[in-house]
């Protein structure tokens, strides 16, 4: 596999990739195996993707002898878990955006964040300390610095610190101080919400937008997961390329 192809697989993300891109990924795997009975190339594919649902699906579909029903049950369980994690991370971003809009005290922001976990991934003292250090560095480092990034793929403790940084930044320097960082963020959901705030949209509008857009994103990810399961099983059943493509087309507008 070429370096460019490997990088593309590592960057594969169900939230960010359009439905057509997800379909193209699975169709490329069908081309790779053709009608061979050996799926060795596909079970190794899992090593090259950081997309957790796709990696799990590759493992359970092509690495053992699970039947179709068991693959579906395992995929459904994993999908529910991952969408739950994604829902929480989008809620964390929603809390931060609304608190930036309201000029909220970061301590109250941290309390709202902590309420979304059975046990917070980081203490309030540590989170605020790290966020204040980022605030100090904001005037010295470029906005593209990875420590300022916000993404649903960050570890929870890093995500919490980054979100608190933006609440602190806006509280100390105003909402517009956040704008130079937005184009470098990994999360379009967070960046778009922050852009609405920076552009002066009122908090009730931003709250409704975030709530609606989060549901749209979660539904979209669910549909991509469903399509991925059907395409993986179609490949395992050795359907022809045209039939696998017909399955994919069923999910595309």
HELIX and SHEET records of a PDB file:
HELIX    1   1 UNK A    3  UNK A   10  1                                   8    
HELIX    2   2 UNK A   19  UNK A   33  1                                  15    
HELIX    3   3 UNK A   40  UNK A   45  1                                   6    
HELIX    4   4 UNK A   46  UNK A   48  5                                   3    
HELIX    5   5 UNK A   52  UNK A   62  1                                  11    
HELIX    6   6 UNK A   68  UNK A  102  1                                  35    
HELIX    7   7 UNK A  106  UNK A  114  1                                   9    
HELIX    8   8 UNK A  124  UNK A  137  1                                  14    
HELIX    9   9 UNK A  146  UNK A  148  5                                   3    
HELIX   10  10 UNK A  156  UNK A  173  1                                  18    
HELIX   11  11 UNK A  175  UNK A  178  5                                   4    
HELIX   12  12 UNK A  179  UNK A  182  1                                   4    
HELIX   13  13 UNK A  188  UNK A  198  1                                  11    
HELIX   14  14 UNK A  203  UNK A  236  1                                  34    
HELIX   15  15 UNK A  241  UNK A  249  1                                   9    
END                                                                             
